Amino acid sequence: MIEITSIASGSKGNCYRVTDGHTPLLLECGINYKEIQRAFNFRLSEVAGCLITHEHGDHSKSIREVLKGGMNCYMSSGTAEGLKIDHHRINKVNPLKQFQIGTWTILPFDVQHDVSEPFGFLLANEEGEKLLFATDTYYIKYKFEGLTHIMVECNYSRDILVQNIIDGRVPKVMKKRLEQSHFSLENVKEFFKANDLSQVQEIWLLHLSDTNSNEELFKREIQSLTGKLVFIP
């Protein structure tokens, strides 16, 4: 049974714990290492590995300490180059080529963000459950079958963003960057419509903007659209 714990989510830092009851994993390490240690009750040695989607600091801040602590980290070659770290525990993985960590079979896939080679990850356990993890992308071109858990960015709403620009709370130049790097509520809805959600048990909406989102609205609209249990950390 997949269990998800959000340690941090948002522009200030992202970090999540997932386990299938056998193999605990760290998704991202974009917060202080001591915070990660506390979240795991200082038992990080039990964590089998860390998946990194891209090199931005709010997703990789503690990468050096995580590596130094003895944890294997998995990422694209582009992300490894962007981090400018050479370490024997960095495992460079390729898009659409599966790899194994304990009881997880993991498929990296390419996403769209303003970095060299960002990834999303599809994690499948031995019980047949499938977890999709995708953050910091404005679009997902792939369709997935048999998903049971979804962790996906829902950064902003176009309507809220436009109103914030009109009101002078957000610079107009931010609109283009957001549209080319982050998942909007509207695009997330289209993603859900395009995919088979029949087996989905829960949806996690991640990385909400501090200024261009509305937690209650997002949760209500995604629950209404999907009929699924929705969490916003």
C-alpha positions as CSV (number, residue, x, y, z in Angstrom):
1,M,0.0,0.0,0.0
2,I,1.4,3.4,-1.1
3,E,1.8,6.0,1.6
4,I,2.6,9.6,0.8
5,T,4.0,12.2,3.2
6,S,4.5,15.8,2.2
7,I,7.5,17.3,4.0
8,A,7.5,20.6,2.0
9,S,5.7,21.8,-1.1
10,G,6.0,25.2,-2.8
11,S,8.4,27.7,-4.1
12,K,10.3,27.7,-0.8
13,G,11.1,24.1,-1.0
14,N,9.8,20.7,-2.1
15,C,10.4,17.3,-0.4
16,Y,8.2,14.2,-0.1
17,R,8.4,10.7,1.4
18,V,6.7,7.8,-0.4
19,T,6.8,4.1,0.6
20,D,5.0,1.0,-0.5
21,G,5.6,-0.5,2.9
22,H,8.9,-2.1,1.9
23,T,11.0,0.6,0.2
24,P,10.9,4.2,1.4
25,L,12.0,6.8,-1.1
26,L,12.7,10.5,-1.0
27,L,11.2,12.6,-3.8
28,E,13.2,15.9,-4.1
29,C,15.4,17.4,-1.4
30,G,14.7,21.1,-1.7
31,I,14.8,22.1,1.9
32,N,17.4,22.1,4.7
33,Y,18.9,18.7,5.4
34,K,18.1,19.0,9.1
35,E,14.5,19.4,8.3
36,I,14.6,16.2,6.1
37,Q,16.4,14.3,8.9
38,R,13.7,15.4,11.4
39,A,10.9,14.3,9.1
40,F,12.5,10.8,8.9
41,N,13.2,10.7,12.7
42,F,16.9,10.8,11.9
43,R,16.6,7.4,10.2
44,L,17.6,8.4,6.7
45,S,19.8,5.3,6.4
46,E,16.5,3.3,5.9
47,V,15.6,5.4,2.7
48,A,16.6,3.5,-0.4
49,G,17.1,6.5,-2.7
50,C,16.2,10.0,-3.7
51,L,14.6,11.1,-7.0
52,I,15.4,14.6,-8.3
53,T,13.3,16.1,-11.0
54,H,15.6,19.0,-11.9
55,E,18.3,21.3,-10.5
56,H,16.4,24.3,-9.2
57,G,17.2,24.9,-5.6
58,D,13.7,24.4,-4.3
59,H,14.0,20.8,-5.5
60,S,17.7,20.0,-4.8
61,K,18.9,22.3,-2.1
62,S,20.3,19.5,0.2
63,I,21.7,17.3,-2.6
64,R,25.3,17.5,-1.3
65,E,24.3,16.5,2.3
66,V,22.0,13.8,1.0
67,L,24.8,12.3,-1.0
68,K,27.3,12.7,1.8
69,G,24.8,10.9,4.1
70,G,25.1,7.8,1.9
71,M,21.9,8.0,-0.2
72,N,21.9,7.2,-3.9
73,C,20.3,9.9,-6.0
74,Y,18.6,9.4,-9.4
75,M,18.3,12.1,-12.0
76,S,18.8,13.0,-15.7
77,S,22.2,13.7,-17.1
78,G,21.1,17.2,-17.7
79,T,20.1,17.7,-14.1
80,A,23.5,16.2,-12.9
81,E,25.3,18.7,-15.1
82,G,23.1,21.5,-13.9
83,L,23.9,20.7,-10.3
84,K,27.7,20.7,-11.1
85,I,28.3,17.8,-8.7
86,D,30.4,14.7,-9.5
87,H,29.7,12.0,-6.9
88,H,29.7,8.2,-7.1
89,R,26.1,8.1,-5.6
90,I,24.6,10.1,-8.5
91,N,22.8,7.7,-10.8
92,K,22.1,9.2,-14.2
93,V,18.9,7.7,-15.7
94,N,17.4,7.9,-19.1
95,P,14.0,9.0,-20.2
96,L,11.5,6.1,-20.8
97,K,14.0,3.5,-19.6
98,Q,13.0,1.7,-16.4
99,F,15.2,1.2,-13.4
100,Q,14.7,-0.5,-10.1
101,I,15.0,0.7,-6.5
102,G,14.1,-2.1,-4.1
103,T,10.5,-3.0,-4.7
104,W,9.8,-0.1,-7.0
105,T,10.1,-0.1,-10.8
106,I,10.6,3.5,-11.9
107,L,10.1,5.0,-15.3
108,P,11.5,8.5,-15.9
109,F,9.8,10.6,-18.5
110,D,10.5,14.0,-20.0
111,V,8.5,17.1,-18.9
112,Q,8.5,20.8,-19.9
113,H,10.3,23.3,-17.7
114,D,12.9,26.0,-18.1
115,V,15.9,23.8,-17.3
116,S,18.0,21.4,-19.4
117,E,16.5,18.0,-18.9
118,P,13.7,17.8,-16.3
119,F,11.9,14.5,-15.5
120,G,8.7,13.2,-14.1
121,F,8.6,9.7,-12.6
122,L,6.2,6.8,-12.8
123,L,6.7,4.5,-9.8
124,A,5.1,1.0,-9.8
125,N,5.3,-1.4,-6.8
126,E,5.0,-5.2,-6.7
127,E,1.3,-5.0,-5.7
128,G,0.5,-3.4,-9.0
129,E,0.0,0.1,-7.7
130,K,1.2,3.1,-9.7
131,L,2.3,6.5,-8.5
132,L,2.7,9.4,-10.9
133,F,5.0,12.2,-9.7
134,A,5.2,15.3,-11.9
135,T,6.1,18.8,-10.8
136,D,7.4,22.0,-12.5
137,T,6.1,21.4,-16.0
138,Y,3.5,23.2,-18.0
139,Y,2.4,20.1,-19.9
140,I,2.5,16.3,-19.8
141,K,2.4,14.8,-23.3
142,Y,2.1,11.2,-22.1
143,K,-1.0,9.2,-21.1
144,F,-0.9,6.7,-18.3
145,E,-3.0,3.6,-17.5
146,G,-3.7,2.0,-14.2
147,L,-2.6,4.9,-12.0
148,T,-3.6,4.5,-8.3
149,H,-1.9,7.6,-6.9
150,I,-1.1,11.0,-8.5
151,M,1.2,13.7,-7.2
152,V,1.1,16.6,-9.7
153,E,1.9,20.3,-9.7
154,C,-1.1,22.7,-9.8
155,N,0.8,26.0,-9.5
156,Y,-1.5,28.7,-10.6
157,S,-4.9,29.6,-12.2
158,R,-4.8,31.7,-15.3
159,D,-7.8,33.8,-14.1
160,I,-6.1,34.5,-10.7
161,L,-2.8,35.3,-12.5
162,V,-4.4,37.8,-14.9
163,Q,-6.3,39.5,-12.1
164,N,-3.1,39.8,-10.1
165,I,-1.4,41.4,-13.1
166,I,-4.3,43.8,-13.6
167,D,-4.2,44.7,-9.9
168,G,-0.4,45.3,-10.0
169,R,0.4,42.4,-7.6
170,V,2.3,40.4,-10.1
171,P,4.6,41.8,-12.9
172,K,3.3,41.2,-16.4
173,V,6.6,39.5,-17.4
174,M,5.8,36.7,-15.0
175,K,2.9,35.5,-17.1
176,K,5.0,34.2,-19.9
177,R,7.5,32.5,-17.6
178,L,4.7,30.7,-15.7
179,E,3.0,29.6,-18.9
180,Q,6.2,28.1,-20.1
181,S,7.4,26.4,-16.9
182,H,4.5,25.6,-14.5
183,F,1.3,23.6,-14.5
184,S,-1.9,25.7,-14.4
185,L,-5.2,24.6,-12.9
186,E,-6.6,24.6,-16.4
187,N,-3.9,22.4,-17.9
188,V,-4.1,20.0,-14.9
189,K,-7.8,19.6,-15.7
190,E,-7.0,18.7,-19.3
191,F,-4.4,16.2,-18.1
192,F,-6.9,14.5,-15.9
193,K,-9.5,14.4,-18.7
194,A,-6.9,12.7,-21.0
195,N,-6.0,9.9,-18.6
196,D,-7.6,6.9,-17.1
197,L,-8.5,7.7,-13.5
198,S,-10.7,4.6,-12.9
199,Q,-8.2,3.1,-10.3
200,V,-7.0,6.3,-8.8
201,Q,-7.3,6.3,-5.0
202,E,-5.9,9.8,-4.2
203,I,-4.6,12.9,-5.9
204,W,-2.1,15.3,-4.4
205,L,-1.9,18.8,-5.9
206,L,1.6,20.1,-5.3
207,H,3.7,23.3,-5.5
208,L,0.8,25.9,-5.3
209,S,1.9,29.5,-5.9
210,D,1.8,31.8,-2.9
211,T,0.0,34.5,-4.9
212,N,-1.6,33.0,-8.0
213,S,-3.5,30.0,-6.5
214,N,-6.5,29.4,-4.3
215,E,-6.3,26.1,-2.3
216,E,-10.1,25.8,-1.7
217,L,-10.9,26.5,-5.3
218,F,-8.3,24.1,-6.7
219,K,-9.4,21.3,-4.3
220,R,-13.1,21.8,-5.0
221,E,-12.7,21.9,-8.8
222,I,-10.4,18.9,-9.1
223,Q,-12.6,16.8,-6.7
224,S,-15.6,17.8,-8.8
225,L,-13.9,16.9,-12.0
226,T,-12.4,13.6,-10.9
227,G,-14.6,12.4,-8.1
228,K,-11.4,11.4,-6.2
229,L,-9.9,12.2,-2.8
230,V,-7.7,15.3,-3.2
231,F,-5.0,16.5,-0.9
232,I,-3.1,19.8,-0.9
233,P,-0.1,19.8,1.4
